[in-house]
Amino acid sequence: MDIRGEIITIGNELIAGAQVDTNSAYLAEKLQNRGISVQRIISIGDDAHAIATAVKESIERAELILITGGLGPTSDDITTETAARILKIKLKLYPEVW
């Protein structure tokens, strides 16, 4: 059975052209080598609505979704909170890791 995958990259620096997205090519190659067919790669900015839309669309189409970017310690990195809200899960802080 062929597993359908999608990759979502997040970051204003990606869509502004300030940073080249090398993650997608790397991840797509690794997935293909494992029999996972990458159906879509999308880059979006650090915007909660754009993140939510992309994730919801991917959930409808793919069995595997990889999300990269938007995970740093700055206020514009909202991927974790947005994904948790969409998936209806609570985030938990691990002070020993922080």
N, CA, C and O atoms as a GROMACS GRO file, in nm:
protein
  392
    1MET      N    1   0.084  -0.118   0.000
    1MET     CA    2   0.000   0.000   0.000
    1MET      C    3   0.088   0.124   0.000
    1MET      O    4   0.182   0.134   0.079
    2ASP      N    5   0.058   0.215  -0.088
    2ASP     CA    6   0.133   0.339  -0.097
    2ASP      C    7   0.079   0.439   0.004
    2ASP      O    8  -0.040   0.469   0.005
    3ILE      N    9   0.165   0.489   0.088
    3ILE     CA   10   0.126   0.590   0.187
    3ILE      C   11   0.142   0.728   0.123
    3ILE      O   12   0.246   0.758   0.064
    4ARG      N   13   0.038   0.810   0.136
    4ARG     CA   14   0.042   0.946   0.084
    4ARG      C   15   0.093   1.039   0.191
    4ARG      O   16   0.043   1.039   0.304
    5GLY      N   17   0.192   1.120   0.156
    5GLY     CA   18   0.249   1.215   0.250
    5GLY      C   19   0.246   1.357   0.197
    5GLY      O   20   0.240   1.380   0.076
    6GLU      N   21   0.250   1.451   0.288
    6GLU     CA   22   0.260   1.592   0.254
    6GLU      C   23   0.359   1.658   0.349
    6GLU      O   24   0.375   1.616   0.463
    7ILE      N   25   0.424   1.762   0.298
    7ILE     CA   26   0.521   1.838   0.378
    7ILE      C   27   0.475   1.983   0.382
    7ILE      O   28   0.445   2.043   0.279
    8ILE      N   29   0.469   2.038   0.503
    8ILE     CA   30   0.435   2.178   0.522
    8ILE      C   31   0.555   2.246   0.586
    8ILE      O   32   0.600   2.207   0.694
    9THR      N   33   0.608   2.349   0.518
    9THR     CA   34   0.717   2.427   0.578
    9THR      C   35   0.661   2.563   0.617
    9THR      O   36   0.583   2.623   0.543
   10ILE      N   37   0.702   2.609   0.734
   10ILE     CA   38   0.643   2.731   0.789
   10ILE      C   39   0.753   2.830   0.824
   10ILE      O   40   0.853   2.796   0.887
   11GLY      N   41   0.732   2.953   0.781
   11GLY     CA   42   0.824   3.060   0.818
   11GLY      C   43   0.814   3.177   0.722
   11GLY      O   44   0.816   3.160   0.600
   12ASN      N   45   0.803   3.297   0.778
   12ASN     CA   46   0.800   3.417   0.695
   12ASN      C   47   0.926   3.428   0.609
   12ASN      O   48   0.922   3.479   0.497
   13GLU      N   49   1.038   3.382   0.664
   13GLU     CA   50   1.165   3.389   0.590
   13GLU      C   51   1.163   3.302   0.466
   13GLU      O   52   1.235   3.330   0.370
   14LEU      N   53   1.083   3.197   0.466
   14LEU     CA   54   1.073   3.110   0.349
   14LEU      C   55   0.994   3.176   0.237
   14LEU      O   56   1.036   3.175   0.121
   15ILE      N   57   0.880   3.231   0.271
   15ILE     CA   58   0.796   3.289   0.166
   15ILE      C   59   0.846   3.425   0.121
   15ILE      O   60   0.804   3.475   0.016
   16ALA      N   61   0.935   3.487   0.198
   16ALA     CA   62   0.996   3.614   0.156
   16ALA      C   63   1.120   3.592   0.070
   16ALA      O   64   1.174   3.687   0.013
   17GLY      N   65   1.165   3.467   0.061
   17GLY     CA   66   1.284   3.437  -0.016
   17GLY      C   67   1.413   3.464   0.057
   17GLY      O   68   1.521   3.459  -0.003
   18ALA      N   69   1.405   3.493   0.187
   18ALA     CA   70   1.524   3.522   0.267
   18ALA      C   71   1.598   3.394   0.306
   18ALA      O   72   1.717   3.398   0.339
   19GLN      N   73   1.529   3.283   0.304
   19GLN     CA   74   1.587   3.154   0.340
   19GLN      C   75   1.543   3.050   0.237
   19GLN      O   76   1.425   3.042   0.203
   20VAL      N   77   1.637   2.972   0.189
   20VAL     CA   78   1.604   2.866   0.093
   20VAL      C   79   1.554   2.744   0.169
   20VAL      O   80   1.614   2.703   0.269
   21ASP      N   81   1.445   2.687   0.121
   21ASP     CA   82   1.387   2.568   0.184
   21ASP      C   83   1.460   2.443   0.135
   21ASP      O   84   1.428   2.387   0.030
   22THR      N   85   1.558   2.400   0.212
   22THR     CA   86   1.628   2.276   0.180
   22THR      C   87   1.567   2.157   0.253
   22THR      O   88   1.592   2.042   0.218
   23ASN      N   89   1.486   2.185   0.356
   23ASN     CA   90   1.424   2.078   0.433
   23ASN      C   91   1.331   1.992   0.348
   23ASN      O   92   1.332   1.869   0.360
   24SER      N   93   1.252   2.055   0.262
   24SER     CA   94   1.154   1.981   0.183
   24SER      C   95   1.219   1.878   0.091
   24SER      O   96   1.174   1.764   0.082
   25ALA      N   97   1.324   1.920   0.022
   25ALA     CA   98   1.392   1.828  -0.070
   25ALA      C   99   1.450   1.711   0.008
   25ALA      O  100   1.438   1.596  -0.035
   26TYR      N  101   1.512   1.738   0.120
   26TYR     CA  102   1.571   1.633   0.203
   26TYR      C  103   1.463   1.536   0.252
   26TYR      O  104   1.477   1.415   0.239
   27LEU      N  105   1.356   1.592   0.308
   27LEU     CA  106   1.249   1.509   0.363
   27LEU      C  107   1.179   1.429   0.254
   27LEU      O  108   1.149   1.311   0.273
   28ALA      N  109   1.152   1.492   0.140
   28ALA     CA  110   1.084   1.422   0.030
   28ALA      C  111   1.166   1.303  -0.018
   28ALA      O  112   1.112   1.196  -0.044
   29GLU      N  113   1.296   1.322  -0.030
   29GLU     CA  114   1.382   1.212  -0.073
   29GLU      C  115   1.380   1.097   0.027
   29GLU      O  116   1.368   0.981  -0.011
   30LYS      N  117   1.390   1.130   0.156
   30LYS     CA  118   1.389   1.026   0.259
   30LYS      C  119   1.255   0.952   0.260
   30LYS      O  120   1.252   0.830   0.276
   31LEU      N  121   1.146   1.024   0.244
   31LEU     CA  122   1.014   0.960   0.242
   31LEU      C  123   1.000   0.869   0.121
   31LEU      O  124   0.952   0.756   0.134
   32GLN      N  125   1.039   0.917   0.005
   32GLN     CA  126   1.032   0.836  -0.118
   32GLN      C  127   1.112   0.707  -0.101
   32GLN      O  128   1.067   0.601  -0.145
   33ASN      N  129   1.228   0.716  -0.039
   33ASN     CA  130   1.312   0.598  -0.017
   33ASN      C  131   1.244   0.496   0.075
   33ASN      O  132   1.283   0.379   0.077
   34ARG      N  133   1.144   0.540   0.149
   34ARG     CA  134   1.072   0.451   0.241
   34ARG      C  135   0.933   0.416   0.190
   34ARG      O  136   0.849   0.365   0.265
   35GLY      N  137   0.909   0.443   0.063
   35GLY     CA  138   0.782   0.404   0.003
   35GLY      C  139   0.667   0.498   0.031
   35GLY      O  140   0.551   0.462   0.011
   36ILE      N  141   0.696   0.618   0.076
   36ILE     CA  142   0.591   0.716   0.103
   36ILE      C  143   0.590   0.816  -0.012
   36ILE      O  144   0.691   0.880  -0.042
   37SER      N  145   0.476   0.828  -0.076
   37SER     CA  146   0.462   0.915  -0.192
   37SER      C  147   0.426   1.057  -0.147
   37SER      O  148   0.318   1.079  -0.093
   38VAL      N  149   0.516   1.150  -0.170
   38VAL     CA  150   0.490   1.290  -0.132
   38VAL      C  151   0.399   1.351  -0.239
   38VAL      O  152   0.437   1.362  -0.356
   39GLN      N  153   0.280   1.389  -0.198
   39GLN     CA  154   0.179   1.443  -0.289
   39GLN      C  155   0.185   1.594  -0.301
   39GLN      O  156   0.149   1.650  -0.404
   40ARG      N  157   0.232   1.661  -0.194
   40ARG     CA  158   0.232   1.807  -0.194
   40ARG      C  159   0.335   1.858  -0.097
   40ARG      O  160   0.355   1.802   0.011
   41ILE      N  161   0.401   1.966  -0.136
   41ILE     CA  162   0.488   2.042  -0.048
   41ILE      C  163   0.439   2.186  -0.054
   41ILE      O  164   0.424   2.242  -0.163
   42ILE      N  165   0.415   2.245   0.061
   42ILE     CA  166   0.365   2.382   0.065
   42ILE      C  167   0.445   2.461   0.167
   42ILE      O  168   0.479   2.411   0.274
   43SER      N  169   0.476   2.585   0.133
   43SER     CA  170   0.541   2.677   0.225
   43SER      C  171   0.444   2.789   0.258
   43SER      O  172   0.383   2.847   0.169
   44ILE      N  173   0.432   2.817   0.387
   44ILE     CA  174   0.342   2.924   0.431
   44ILE      C  175   0.413   3.007   0.537
   44ILE      O  176   0.512   2.963   0.596
   45GLY      N  177   0.362   3.126   0.560
   45GLY     CA  178   0.420   3.216   0.659
   45GLY      C  179   0.376   3.183   0.800
   45GLY      O  180   0.296   3.092   0.823
   46ASP      N  181   0.431   3.259   0.894
   46ASP     CA  182   0.397   3.244   1.035
   46ASP      C  183   0.262   3.311   1.062
   46ASP      O  184   0.256   3.419   1.121
   47ASP      N  185   0.156   3.246   1.018
   47ASP     CA  186   0.022   3.300   1.029
   47ASP      C  187  -0.071   3.187   1.073
   47ASP      O  188  -0.080   3.084   1.006
   48ALA      N  189  -0.139   3.207   1.184
   48ALA     CA  190  -0.222   3.100   1.241
   48ALA      C  191  -0.328   3.050   1.144
   48ALA      O  192  -0.351   2.930   1.134
   49HIS      N  193  -0.393   3.140   1.072
   49HIS     CA  194  -0.497   3.099   0.979
   49HIS      C  195  -0.438   3.016   0.864
   49HIS      O  196  -0.495   2.914   0.825
   50ALA      N  197  -0.325   3.060   0.810
   50ALA     CA  198  -0.260   2.986   0.701
   50ALA      C  199  -0.214   2.848   0.747
   50ALA      O  200  -0.228   2.750   0.675
   51ILE      N  201  -0.159   2.842   0.868
   51ILE     CA  202  -0.115   2.713   0.924
   51ILE      C  203  -0.234   2.621   0.941
   51ILE      O  204  -0.230   2.504   0.901
   52ALA      N  205  -0.340   2.672   1.002
   52ALA     CA  206  -0.460   2.591   1.027
   52ALA      C  207  -0.519   2.539   0.896
   52ALA      O  208  -0.556   2.422   0.886
   53THR      N  209  -0.528   2.626   0.796
   53THR     CA  210  -0.583   2.585   0.667
   53THR      C  211  -0.498   2.476   0.603
   53THR      O  212  -0.551   2.375   0.557
   54ALA      N  213  -0.366   2.496   0.601
   54ALA     CA  214  -0.277   2.397   0.539
   54ALA      C  215  -0.285   2.262   0.609
   54ALA      O  216  -0.290   2.158   0.544
   55VAL      N  217  -0.286   2.264   0.742
   55VAL     CA  218  -0.291   2.138   0.817
   55VAL      C  219  -0.424   2.068   0.795
   55VAL      O  220  -0.428   1.947   0.772
   56LYS      N  221  -0.533   2.142   0.800
   56LYS     CA  222  -0.665   2.080   0.777
   56LYS      C  223  -0.675   2.019   0.638
   56LYS      O  224  -0.727   1.909   0.623
   57GLU      N  225  -0.625   2.090   0.538
   57GLU     CA  226  -0.628   2.037   0.402
   57GLU      C  227  -0.543   1.910   0.391
   57GLU      O  228  -0.584   1.812   0.327
   58SER      N  229  -0.427   1.911   0.454
   58SER     CA  230  -0.339   1.793   0.449
   58SER      C  231  -0.400   1.674   0.520
   58SER      O  232  -0.386   1.561   0.475
   59ILE      N  233  -0.468   1.698   0.630
   59ILE     CA  234  -0.534   1.589   0.704
   59ILE      C  235  -0.636   1.520   0.615
   59ILE      O  236  -0.655   1.398   0.626
   60GLU      N  237  -0.702   1.594   0.529
   60GLU     CA  238  -0.802   1.537   0.439
   60GLU      C  239  -0.741   1.449   0.331
   60GLU      O  240  -0.806   1.357   0.282
   61ARG      N  241  -0.615   1.476   0.293
   61ARG     CA  242  -0.556   1.409   0.178
   61ARG      C  243  -0.448   1.307   0.210
   61ARG      O  244  -0.427   1.214   0.133
   62ALA      N  245  -0.380   1.323   0.321
   62ALA     CA  246  -0.258   1.244   0.345
   62ALA      C  247  -0.267   1.161   0.471
   62ALA      O  248  -0.337   1.196   0.566
   63GLU      N  249  -0.193   1.050   0.470
   63GLU     CA  250  -0.181   0.967   0.591
   63GLU      C  251  -0.065   1.014   0.679
   63GLU      O  252  -0.063   0.987   0.799
   64LEU      N  253   0.031   1.083   0.619
   64LEU     CA  254   0.148   1.131   0.692
   64LEU      C  255   0.172   1.276   0.657
   64LEU      O  256   0.179   1.312   0.539
   65ILE      N  257   0.185   1.360   0.758
   65ILE     CA  258   0.212   1.502   0.737
   65ILE      C  259   0.334   1.539   0.818
   65ILE      O  260   0.339   1.517   0.939
   66LEU      N  261   0.433   1.596   0.751
   66LEU     CA  262   0.551   1.648   0.819
   66LEU      C  263   0.544   1.799   0.818
   66LEU      O  264   0.522   1.860   0.713
   67ILE      N  265   0.563   1.860   0.934
   67ILE     CA  266   0.562   2.006   0.946
   67ILE      C  267   0.699   2.047   0.998
   67ILE      O  268   0.747   1.993   1.098
   68THR      N  269   0.760   2.142   0.930
   68THR     CA  270   0.889   2.191   0.972
   68THR      C  271   0.887   2.343   0.972
   68THR      O  272   0.829   2.405   0.883
   69GLY      N  273   0.952   2.402   1.070
   69GLY     CA  274   0.959   2.547   1.080
   69GLY      C  275   0.854   2.603   1.173
   69GLY      O  276   0.759   2.534   1.212
   70GLY      N  277   0.872   2.729   1.208
   70GLY     CA  278   0.778   2.797   1.296
   70GLY      C  279   0.777   2.742   1.437
   70GLY      O  280   0.676   2.750   1.506
   71LEU      N  281   0.889   2.684   1.479
   71LEU     CA  282   0.893   2.617   1.609
   71LEU      C  283   0.991   2.680   1.707
   71LEU      O  284   1.018   2.624   1.813
   72GLY      N  285   1.044   2.795   1.674
   72GLY     CA  286   1.146   2.858   1.759
   72GLY      C  287   1.089   2.926   1.881
   72GLY      O  288   0.970   2.915   1.910
   73PRO      N  289   1.174   2.997   1.952
   73PRO     CA  290   1.133   3.061   2.078
   73PRO      C  291   1.079   3.203   2.061
   73PRO      O  292   1.050   3.269   2.161
   74THR      N  293   1.064   3.251   1.938
   74THR     CA  294   1.017   3.388   1.919
   74THR      C  295   0.865   3.393   1.908
   74THR      O  296   0.800   3.292   1.883
   75SER      N  297   0.810   3.513   1.926
   75SER     CA  298   0.664   3.528   1.932
   75SER      C  299   0.595   3.496   1.800
   75SER      O  300   0.475   3.467   1.800
   76ASP      N  301   0.667   3.502   1.688
   76ASP     CA  302   0.602   3.472   1.560
   76ASP      C  303   0.598   3.322   1.530
   76ASP      O  304   0.538   3.281   1.431
   77ASP      N  305   0.661   3.240   1.612
   77ASP     CA  306   0.662   3.096   1.593
   77ASP      C  307   0.543   3.034   1.665
   77ASP      O  308   0.550   3.001   1.784
   78ILE      N  309   0.435   3.019   1.592
   78ILE     CA  310   0.306   2.978   1.650
   78ILE      C  311   0.260   2.841   1.602
   78ILE      O  312   0.145   2.803   1.624
   79THR      N  313   0.348   2.768   1.537
   79THR     CA  314   0.310   2.639   1.480
   79THR      C  315   0.259   2.542   1.586
   79THR      O  316   0.154   2.481   1.568
   80THR      N  317   0.332   2.529   1.694
   80THR     CA  318   0.296   2.431   1.797
   80THR      C  319   0.157   2.460   1.854
   80THR      O  320   0.074   2.370   1.865
   81GLU      N  321   0.134   2.585   1.892
   81GLU     CA  322   0.004   2.621   1.950
   81GLU      C  323  -0.109   2.602   1.850
   81GLU      O  324  -0.217   2.555   1.885
   82THR      N  325  -0.085   2.640   1.726
   82THR     CA  326  -0.188   2.628   1.623
   82THR      C  327  -0.220   2.481   1.595
   82THR      O  328  -0.337   2.444   1.586
   83ALA      N  329  -0.118   2.398   1.582
   83ALA     CA  330  -0.140   2.256   1.556
   83ALA      C  331  -0.215   2.190   1.673
   83ALA      O  332  -0.305   2.109   1.652
   84ALA      N  333  -0.177   2.226   1.794
   84ALA     CA  334  -0.245   2.170   1.912
   84ALA      C  335  -0.393   2.208   1.912
   84ALA      O  336  -0.479   2.126   1.945
   85ARG      N  337  -0.423   2.333   1.876
   85ARG     CA  338  -0.562   2.377   1.871
   85ARG      C  339  -0.640   2.298   1.765
   85ARG      O  340  -0.752   2.255   1.790
   86ILE      N  341  -0.582   2.280   1.648
   86ILE     CA  342  -0.650   2.208   1.540
   86ILE      C  343  -0.675   2.063   1.579
   86ILE      O  344  -0.783   2.008   1.554
   87LEU      N  345  -0.575   2.001   1.641
   87LEU     CA  346  -0.585   1.860   1.678
   87LEU      C  347  -0.658   1.836   1.810
   87LEU      O  348  -0.680   1.722   1.851
   88LYS      N  349  -0.693   1.946   1.876
   88LYS     CA  350  -0.765   1.941   2.003
   88LYS      C  351  -0.687   1.863   2.110
   88LYS      O  352  -0.741   1.777   2.179
   89ILE      N  353  -0.559   1.898   2.120
   89ILE     CA  354  -0.475   1.839   2.224
   89ILE      C  355  -0.414   1.952   2.308
   89ILE      O  356  -0.401   2.065   2.261
   90LYS      N  357  -0.378   1.920   2.430
   90LYS     CA  358  -0.316   2.018   2.518
   90LYS      C  359  -0.165   2.003   2.513
   90LYS      O  360  -0.112   1.892   2.508
   91LEU      N  361  -0.098   2.117   2.513
   91LEU     CA  362   0.047   2.116   2.518
   91LEU      C  363   0.091   2.102   2.663
   91LEU      O  364   0.024   2.149   2.755
   92LYS      N  365   0.204   2.036   2.682
   92LYS     CA  366   0.256   2.021   2.816
   92LYS      C  367   0.402   2.068   2.817
   92LYS      O  368   0.481   2.028   2.732
   93LEU      N  369   0.434   2.153   2.913
   93LEU     CA  370   0.570   2.204   2.927
   93LEU      C  371   0.649   2.111   3.018
   93LEU      O  372   0.604   2.075   3.126
   94TYR      N  373   0.767   2.073   2.972
   94TYR     CA  374   0.860   1.991   3.050
   94TYR      C  375   0.973   2.080   3.094
   94TYR      O  376   1.067   2.104   3.018
   95PRO      N  377   0.967   2.132   3.218
   95PRO     CA  378   1.069   2.228   3.267
   95PRO      C  379   1.212   2.175   3.257
   95PRO      O  380   1.304   2.251   3.231
   96GLU      N  381   1.230   2.044   3.276
   96GLU     CA  382   1.363   1.988   3.271
   96GLU      C  383   1.422   1.994   3.130
   96GLU      O  384   1.544   1.996   3.113
   97VAL      N  385   1.336   1.997   3.030
   97VAL     CA  386   1.383   2.009   2.892
   97VAL      C  387   1.402   2.156   2.857
   97VAL      O  388   1.497   2.193   2.788
   98TRP      N  389   1.311   2.239   2.904
   98TRP     CA  390   1.314   2.382   2.875
   98TRP      C  391   1.443   2.441   2.925
   98TRP      O  392   1.466   2.561   2.910
   0.00000   0.00000   0.00000
